[in-house]
């Protein structure tokens, strides 16, 4: 389980960061 969490956590954080960045870009562009 620890290996799975170690692999999943960075992926989830990366997805959250990309979603936040996309949201910021949309707010700035519009």
C-alpha positions as protocol buffer text, in pm:
chain_id: "A"
residue {
  index: 1
  type: UNK
  ca { x: 0 y: 0 z: 0 }
}
residue {
  index: 2
  type: UNK
  ca { x: 284 y: 241 z: 80 }
}
residue {
  index: 3
  type: UNK
  ca { x: 426 y: 199 z: -270 }
}
residue {
  index: 4
  type: UNK
  ca { x: 85 y: 270 z: -424 }
}
residue {
  index: 5
  type: UNK
  ca { x: 37 y: 584 z: -215 }
}
residue {
  index: 6
  type: UNK
  ca { x: 389 y: 702 z: -295 }
}
residue {
  index: 7
  type: UNK
  ca { x: 312 y: 669 z: -666 }
}
residue {
  index: 8
  type: UNK
  ca { x: -44 y: 805 z: -655 }
}
residue {
  index: 9
  type: UNK
  ca { x: 19 y: 1112 z: -437 }
}
residue {
  index: 10
  type: UNK
  ca { x: 261 y: 1288 z: -678 }
}
residue {
  index: 11
  type: UNK
  ca { x: 27 y: 1214 z: -969 }
}
residue {
  index: 12
  type: UNK
  ca { x: -273 y: 1360 z: -785 }
}
residue {
  index: 13
  type: UNK
  ca { x: -73 y: 1666 z: -678 }
}
residue {
  index: 14
  type: UNK
  ca { x: 48 y: 1712 z: -1037 }
}
residue {
  index: 15
  type: UNK
  ca { x: -308 y: 1693 z: -1167 }
}
residue {
  index: 16
  type: UNK
  ca { x: -425 y: 1946 z: -907 }
}
residue {
  index: 17
  type: UNK
  ca { x: -139 y: 2182 z: -997 }
}
residue {
  index: 18
  type: UNK
  ca { x: -215 y: 2153 z: -1370 }
}
residue {
  index: 19
  type: UNK
  ca { x: -588 y: 2216 z: -1311 }
}
residue {
  index: 20
  type: UNK
  ca { x: -511 y: 2523 z: -1096 }
}
residue {
  index: 21
  type: UNK
  ca { x: -268 y: 2656 z: -1358 }
}
residue {
  index: 22
  type: UNK
  ca { x: -527 y: 2603 z: -1633 }
}
residue {
  index: 23
  type: UNK
  ca { x: -786 y: 2787 z: -1425 }
}
residue {
  index: 24
  type: UNK
  ca { x: -546 y: 3078 z: -1372 }
}
residue {
  index: 25
  type: UNK
  ca { x: -466 y: 3092 z: -1744 }
}
residue {
  index: 26
  type: UNK
  ca { x: -838 y: 3098 z: -1834 }
}
residue {
  index: 27
  type: UNK
  ca { x: -904 y: 3377 z: -1582 }
}
residue {
  index: 28
  type: UNK
  ca { x: -611 y: 3580 z: -1714 }
}
residue {
  index: 29
  type: UNK
  ca { x: -693 y: 3524 z: -2082 }
}
residue {
  index: 30
  type: UNK
  ca { x: -1064 y: 3603 z: -2053 }
}
